[in-house]
Amino acid sequence: MVDRSDWESRMGDKWAREWRQTDLSFSQLTPYLLTRITEHSFTSALDIGCGAGELALAVAETNPQAGVTGLDISASLIEVARERAHLQHSQPTFIKGDAAHWQPEDSFAPDLLFSRHGVMFFDDPPAAFAHLSEIAAPDARLVFSCFRALEANPFFTEIAALLPPADGAAAAPNAPGPFAFADKDYVRSILEAGDWSDIQFEAFDYPAIAGRGENAVDDAVAYFTSIGPAARALSQMEQSEREQICEEIRRIAAANLTGGKVSLQAAVWIVTARNGR
Ligand SMILES: C[S@@+](CC[C@H](N)C(=O)[O-])C[C@H]1O[C@@H](n2cnc3c(N)ncnc32)[C@H](O)[C@@H]1O
């Protein structure tokens, strides 16, 4: 389970340090997701769980007249996003806040809400989506990506298979975390409970890149051991066991190196809906 408290602390700080790597991992998803997000006109937009801001910056670039706000629970990620906007002379406003409760100032009522993998961590997803529907403009569009089932994502399973089984009780199905929205019936029920309608799911598969360039394999090992599924387990292991698993990760990275990139398949939903309120 990964929830808002993880993002407010260690996960957010880690993603803020490694934002180039996380953007790279999504790089074969982002252009298509951006096309789906911007295929209809909009005047104000909200990026939910915007992280280091890449998608909000890209959306703002497609429509300089629109107001774009990026919202994230992690202070470290908001700091990175603001710095990137400043360097790019780009207009999005980045705000630290919990999307499940955030109240916009003045009359901001987005007619577009979007997210790249930032909506699967709410404690109470129906209440969070109901809140987002309340602050959105009537008929606003919602577009987000989220992972499909773990088994359809070798980017995770190939590495996770190297690890010993986790101790303790298994997490509840749909517990907050990267795979919380894998089941589309569950996601549909959350969105309907939150007053969203016209809900559609599109399956999209892409190679998730863990390393690129001269040191692609080293970069991939660093990615998988610091951010990926092995990170937490490795941090709790004895050195000898850790070294052995890192060697196995290196073998997997080398086996998946083509054209200067280490990549493994990832499978997502692109979910779209309309505010039915
Ligand atoms: C998997 S990361 C994706 C980040 C970013 N959208 C991207 O594509 O790089 C999930 C993001 O959701 C944010 N997040 C999690 N729960 C949140 C909440 N309740 N409100 C706002 N942001 C949240 C995290 O801090 C994190 O930046």
The ligand as a Gaussian input file, in Angstrom:
#p B3LYP/6-31G(d) Opt

LIG

0 1
 C        2.816000       8.156000      -9.340000
 S        3.057000       9.819000      -8.907000
 C        2.667000      10.649000     -10.438000
 C        3.172000      12.065000     -10.461000
 C        2.926000      12.836000     -11.751000
 N        1.517000      12.892000     -12.092000
 C        3.726000      12.235000     -12.879000
 O        3.142000      11.721000     -13.817000
 O        4.970000      12.309000     -12.813000
 C        1.598000      10.163000      -7.911000
 C        1.489000      11.600000      -7.486000
 O        0.248000      11.801000      -6.817000
 C        0.473000      12.664000      -5.717000
 N       -0.628000      12.483000      -4.740000
 C       -0.945000      11.357000      -4.039000
 N       -2.039000      11.568000      -3.277000
 C       -2.417000      12.868000      -3.484000
 C       -3.468000      13.677000      -2.984000
 N       -4.368000      13.204000      -2.105000
 N       -3.560000      14.958000      -3.426000
 C       -2.656000      15.458000      -4.302000
 N       -1.631000      14.737000      -4.799000
 C       -1.516000      13.454000      -4.412000
 C        1.833000      12.247000      -5.206000
 O        2.443000      13.190000      -4.360000
 C        2.576000      12.014000      -6.517000
 O        3.193000      13.187000      -6.983000

